[in-house]
Amino acid sequence: MQVRDVTNDAVDILEFRDRVIKASLACGHLVVATSLQCYVYNSRNWNTPLIFDLKEGTVSLILQAEKHFLLVDGAGLYVFSYEGRLISSPKFPGMRADILNAQGVLLSNDTIAIRDQSDEKIVFLFDALSGKPLDDGKPLTHKLEVVEIALNQCGPSAERKIAFIDKNRDLYLTPVRHLGREPKICKIGSMVHSMAWNDTASLLCGIQDKQLTVWYYPSVVFTDKELLPKTLYTKDC
């Protein structure tokens, strides 16, 4: 594998004993899964990776957050620290790890969200550090099938939000942690084709009806829906 520093054109060649299956570069780390081992590189030093053995050589997905990363293989889903320590392994009834993909699994520093493969109206939410279901254990349930989900990455866990697009292409926002109360799910957009959170601020952007839309402060919808239009930036695509 070749790693090139685009700022100075320096090149490092990384060699592995076995065939590379998956790789991911984010949050200052490169995570590489081979058929037998996982290699974790810090972007400041490509010479001495942390290496640990894998139970199965069938890693199908790698997701990274600032503090840890997630591996999915045929047997399950695992959260590791960048020091190689297993942190948690969340499960839910009927989970099929072999068909989980990047469109249905999300990771932040404190939360894992997984869209149910058998009923796409349901999204399971877990504490990333313990692997246990959040709040009262009830999954997030919507009236229509959910086609895309996204977790904001910054801020404390109490302010974690999940945005999702349903089959009608409507965009909704809801808090991940609602402390026993019924979750407040608010619609913030229509005809939304794709979306993404900013990594360092809770800004949400999306392609909405042939326009780029930025929600500068989407959480204002929980305070006063009439303020939401005043926090939008739109530009024709």
Salt bridges, closest charged atoms under 4 A:
ASP9 OD1 - ARG4 NH1 3.31
ASP18 OD2 - ARG17 NE 3.33
ASP98 OD2 - ARG96 NH2 2.92
ASP110 OD2 - ARG160 NH2 2.67
ASP110 OD1 - ARG177 NH1 3.63
ASP127 OD2 - ARG177 NH2 3.81
ASP135 OD2 - HIS178 NE2 3.64
GLU145 OE1 - LYS167 NZ 3.45
ASP166 OD2 - HIS142 NE2 2.96
ASP170 OD1 - LYS187 NZ 3.52
